[in-house]
């Protein structure tokens, strides 16, 4: 088992891309913890659905911990609402 720190990009309700030079296998299950602004943690099981050698990998969210799925949805909605006001 390996634990590391990486950068999450392309976050959606269904998954994300993780920038990491680490090695993963397709369909590998990964316990992911995402720290939102303000220090709030989201925790969920994910599955590797794609990998780009030495760049990172795509994850599909499988199940969250507690109300993490709802908190993720609220966070994403808030980001889009905030970005919409800038245009």
N, C-alpha and C positions, 0 to 999 in steps of 0.2 A: 504494500500500500504506500502511495506517495502523496504527500501534501505539499502544495505550492501556492504561490501568489501569482495571479495573472490579471490581465485587463479584459473585461467583458465589453464587447461591442455589438452592435446590431441587435439590441435587446428587443424582444417582442413577448407577447403572452404565451407563445408556443415554444420559444427557445432563444438561443443567443450564439454568438461567435466568441470564442475565447482566444486571445492572442497569447500564445505560449509556445516555446520551443520544445516542450515535452512531447513524449511519444505516447500515442493512444491507439487503441484498436477499434475498428468499426463495431458498433453495438455494445461497446464497453459501458458499464454503468458507473457513473461518477456522482458522488455527493458534492453538490455545489453550494457554496455560501456566497451570496452577493451582498456587499455592503453598499447601501443606498446613501445618498447625501444625508448628513445628520447622524450617521452611524447605525441606522436601522439595518438589521440583518435579515435577508431572505434565505431560507434553507430548503433545498429540494433535490430529489433524485433526478438525474438526467441521463440521457443515452447519447453516445457519440453517433452522429449520422453522416459526418464528412470530416476529412482531415486534410490539411495542407502542410506538408512536411516543412519543419522549421519555422512555420508561421503561426499555426493554431488549428483549432478544430471547432466544428459546429455541434451544438448540443440541442437535443429536443427535451423539453421538460416533461417528466413522467408523473411525479407527485410531489406536492409541497408538504411542508411541516406546519401544522396548525392552519392559520389563515394566510399563509404566505402567498398563495395564488391570488387571493382577493387584494392583498396589499400590493402585489406586483401590478395587477390590473389598474389599481388606483394611481400608482406611481406613473405608469405609462400614459394614462389618460391625462394626468396633471402636466406631464412634459409636453404632450401634444397641444393641450389647451394653452400653455404658456408660449410655445413656439408659434401658435396661430396668431397671437396678439402682436408678435414682432413684425408680421408681414403687412 
